[in-house]
Amino acid sequence: MMAQMKTLLGSLLMVAAALAVGCSKGEAVKPVERNPKEILTQRLQDVASGKMQQLGSAFGEIMNLIEEIKKTDAALGASLEEDGKALMSGTNPAGAKEIAQRMLQKLEAAPAPAAGS
């Protein structure tokens, strides 16, 4: 009985030590910064090239990226939003490619964000 108690106590101490070590506060991890213009450009290139025939959940991501762009460039974001809605409403893959190309041209023409933005 005493041997079982020692084994149980030893096991509990090992678990507590493992938790204490595993839960220690290490260096803070800085999240990777997303560049919404770059990501949107990649998604639209997939649509324009025909790699992405069905938008599905990618459409939600595209619209979220446009919302992020609107925070720093309202005019570009509003223009892209109009095209994004047209992209969503279309059922023709050729039309989607054309809209994606138009959106890519707008992104390429947009000025680069200022340093520190």
Order of alpha helices (4+ residues) and beta strands (2+ residues): alpha-alpha-alpha-alpha-alpha
